[in-house]
């Protein structure tokens, strides 16, 4: 079986990436500097050659004035080579050309004008034999190479503002002088040393930078391992405001959410166990009492058992509907209908029960002729019934309960207000939590399991609406259901 190599760590990948980039930059810089220096130095050498050619032109003009022609150079090639080497011929006469008389004294030595030496002596150079050619005024070669004249750069030689010939110079295409080559080689070695030093420095810098960048990732990895093991109180310190800092902040939010969900799950299991334990315990006690002969299987005793079974059945059905609503498995068949008859039907259904408890129930629609809205009739009926059932259970005898419907800002508002007892303000946000009951007003004697309002909240959310609770002016609870409407639905 072939084993795959273990993947490299992010730290190693970051280090290699930074090293490759810095090395690539250093190598490119070395190559560019080398190319630029070679071209620049070659340009410098050609510039020096032009300066020497200009000085040589002055010497040739003097030679022409002394001889009256170029025969001396034609018949005596050594004289041409001596001029190329920069060696003296004879002292300048008083009849030297005007262009020589105006040369500074420190530029004239032994018949050949020479540039002033700088404090740093230039390296000696070979004579320009083969790269210099002398032509007459008709551009005919007098002395020097006779082939490839097109490759030479010609500059006129003047005597008393009259062209007496041309001096041709062939530019260098590459460095060939030994001293120049040594100098260029040393410079290239220096560039190479600088590039290697830059790569070494980048290695020393990349290691701690890669480690610093990987620290938040390591903390995220450790935090994820803690979450996997069930430690939902894990929090990661946020040390930056970049993408890793945002990721750490999101991780902390995730951990807090998981912790809250875990606590809610534990509370949910405990509440369900409590809700199921009580009717089961009652059933078990009454059945054991009948089995032991303490109680007789009379009609009343059997009816009491049936009430507990109905209570269990009602609780299980509520739990099932709530779970289906949570996972979005409830089937919603929405249609546009007038909701006023639906609410009126629900109120009429509960009228006898409210009357038996001496609670006055009223319904008004704020003078609305119709209230058409896109809803699921069955689920909206369930929502209204749960609200009425909640009001019936927890409103004191002789109290009031009223339902009103109004339209506001393209939304249908269903209000249900009842009389005492009320709910403490700090308990209002918890009313729509599953299995939650306010101890002062909700107990097992009322028959509620604390699931009705949770189901109402899920139904409202499925209709893109909302539900909230606040104290009622009647002294009890004021619940408002907000259902959005399409513009022009009741036009």
Helices and strands as residue ranges (DSSP letters): H 10-67, H 71-75, H 77-85, H 98-101, G 105-107, E 108-109, E 112-113, E 132-136, E 141-144, G 149-151, E 153-159, E 162-169, H 178-228, H 243-291, H 299-326, E 335-338, H 339-356, E 360-364, E 372-375, H 377-394, E 400-407, E 411-419, G 425-430, G 444-446, H 452-462, E 466-471, E 475-484
